[in-house]
Amino acid sequence: MSARITITATEGPCKGREFVFTTRTVCTVGRSDVCLLHIRGDANDLTVSRRHCVLDIDPPTVRVRDLGSLNGTFVNDRNIGQRQNDALPGELSVADPEGVELHAGDRLMVGSSAFRIDILASAAQRESRSRAGCGDAAGTVITGALGGQSFTACG
């Protein structure tokens, strides 16, 4: 079995949707139609920027980096990046240029949308981690049902 990253929307317009990644993917998240994970925002809820953040997915690793959003990107309630109100889009005030690595069970907040991160390592990766003393050989268990890849707009 190959490694798999599942991102489950737990709040917001995508609530209940699952996005499954089994190969290297750079996934832009935001309101723009060009974003792979497109979050629709209506006139009453524009907390998500057009190009809010980017997920660099290379199973079993996933990193997130804010793209200068106005409202910030949060991992487990910690602000990992955003721009100041008077800054131009793309100008960051709080950010890690390398992004932040996400782990199984982490909560990613993008505007008013929340996502749970689930990681399932391949059998070979679990065995390698076990031999290296990096945890048990069972690996991380994905909670909930797995869905196919779906990148259509939410809402």
C-alpha positions as CSV (number, residue, x, y, z in Angstrom):
1,M,0.0,0.0,0.0
2,S,1.3,3.4,-0.9
3,A,1.3,6.4,1.5
4,R,-1.8,8.5,1.5
5,I,-2.8,11.9,2.8
6,T,-6.5,12.6,3.5
7,I,-7.7,16.1,4.1
8,T,-11.2,16.2,5.5
9,A,-13.3,19.4,5.7
10,T,-14.8,19.6,9.2
11,E,-16.2,23.2,9.0
12,G,-17.1,25.6,6.3
13,P,-18.6,25.3,2.8
14,C,-16.7,22.0,2.1
15,K,-17.8,20.3,5.4
16,G,-17.9,16.6,4.9
17,R,-15.7,16.5,1.8
18,E,-12.5,14.4,1.7
19,F,-9.5,15.1,-0.5
20,V,-7.2,12.1,-0.9
21,F,-3.6,12.4,-2.2
22,T,-1.4,9.5,-3.1
23,T,1.2,11.3,-5.2
24,R,3.3,14.4,-5.0
25,T,0.9,17.4,-5.4
26,V,1.2,21.2,-4.9
27,C,-2.3,22.2,-3.9
28,T,-3.3,25.8,-3.8
29,V,-6.2,26.6,-1.4
30,G,-8.5,29.6,-1.9
31,R,-11.5,31.2,-3.5
32,S,-10.0,31.5,-7.0
33,D,-11.2,29.1,-9.7
34,V,-7.5,28.2,-10.4
35,C,-7.1,26.7,-6.8
36,L,-7.0,23.0,-6.7
37,L,-8.9,23.0,-3.4
38,H,-11.4,25.7,-4.3
39,I,-13.4,27.1,-1.4
40,R,-16.4,29.2,-2.5
41,G,-17.0,32.3,-0.4
42,D,-20.3,34.2,-0.7
43,A,-20.6,38.0,-0.1
44,N,-21.2,37.4,3.6
45,D,-18.2,35.2,4.1
46,L,-15.0,36.4,2.4
47,T,-12.6,35.1,5.1
48,V,-10.7,33.0,2.5
49,S,-8.3,34.9,0.2
50,R,-8.3,34.1,-3.6
51,R,-5.0,32.4,-3.1
52,H,-4.9,31.7,0.6
53,C,-2.2,29.1,1.2
54,V,-0.4,26.2,-0.5
55,L,-0.1,22.6,0.5
56,D,3.0,20.8,-0.6
57,I,2.0,17.2,-0.5
58,D,4.5,14.4,-0.9
59,P,3.0,11.4,0.9
60,P,3.6,10.8,3.8
61,T,4.7,14.4,4.2
62,V,2.6,17.5,3.9
63,R,3.6,21.1,4.5
64,V,1.5,24.3,4.5
65,R,2.6,27.8,3.7
66,D,0.4,31.0,3.8
67,L,0.5,33.0,0.6
68,G,0.0,36.5,2.2
69,S,-3.7,36.0,3.1
70,L,-5.5,38.8,5.0
71,N,-7.0,36.6,7.7
72,G,-4.1,34.2,8.1
73,T,-3.6,30.4,8.0
74,F,-3.8,28.5,11.3
75,V,-2.4,25.1,12.3
76,N,-3.8,23.9,15.7
77,D,-4.9,27.5,16.5
78,R,-1.4,28.9,15.8
79,N,-1.1,31.6,13.2
80,I,1.6,30.4,10.7
81,G,1.3,33.4,8.4
82,Q,-0.7,36.4,7.0
83,R,-0.1,39.9,5.8
84,Q,-0.7,43.1,7.7
85,N,-3.9,45.0,6.9
86,D,-1.9,47.8,5.1
87,A,0.4,45.4,3.2
88,L,-0.1,44.4,-0.4
89,P,-1.2,40.8,-1.2
90,G,1.7,38.5,-1.0
91,E,3.6,40.5,1.6
92,L,3.9,38.3,4.7
93,S,4.1,39.6,8.3
94,V,4.2,36.3,10.1
95,A,5.5,33.3,8.2
96,D,7.9,30.5,7.9
97,P,9.2,30.6,4.3
98,E,9.6,26.8,4.3
99,G,6.1,26.4,5.6
100,V,5.0,24.2,8.5
101,E,4.9,20.4,8.4
102,L,1.5,19.0,9.2
103,H,1.0,15.8,11.2
104,A,-1.8,13.3,11.6
105,G,-4.6,14.8,13.5
106,D,-3.6,18.4,12.9
107,R,-6.3,21.0,12.4
108,L,-5.8,23.4,9.5
109,M,-7.9,26.6,9.5
110,V,-8.3,28.6,6.2
111,G,-10.7,31.5,6.9
112,S,-13.8,29.9,8.4
113,S,-13.0,26.5,6.9
114,A,-11.4,23.8,9.0
115,F,-9.7,20.7,7.8
116,R,-8.4,17.6,9.6
117,I,-5.2,16.0,8.3
118,D,-4.9,12.2,8.3
119,I,-1.7,10.4,7.1
120,L,-1.3,6.7,6.3
121,A,2.3,5.7,5.7
122,S,3.0,2.8,3.3
123,A,4.0,-0.6,4.9
124,A,7.6,-0.1,3.9
125,Q,7.7,3.4,5.5
126,R,6.1,2.1,8.7
127,E,8.6,-0.7,8.8
128,S,11.5,1.7,8.2
129,R,10.2,4.0,11.0
130,S,9.9,1.1,13.3
131,R,13.5,-0.1,12.7
132,A,14.7,3.5,13.3
133,G,12.8,3.7,16.6
134,C,10.5,6.4,15.3
135,G,7.2,5.0,16.6
136,D,5.3,1.8,16.4
137,A,5.0,-0.2,13.1
138,A,1.2,0.1,13.0
139,G,1.5,3.7,11.6
140,T,-1.3,6.2,11.6
141,V,-4.8,5.1,11.1
142,I,-7.1,7.1,8.9
143,T,-10.4,7.9,10.6
144,G,-13.6,8.0,8.5
145,A,-14.3,6.6,5.1
146,L,-11.9,7.2,2.2
147,G,-13.2,9.1,-0.8
148,G,-11.7,9.5,-4.3
149,Q,-9.9,12.6,-5.3
150,S,-12.4,15.4,-5.8
151,F,-11.3,19.0,-6.6
152,T,-14.6,20.6,-7.5
153,A,-15.8,23.8,-5.8
154,C,-17.4,23.5,-2.4
155,G,-20.7,25.1,-1.5
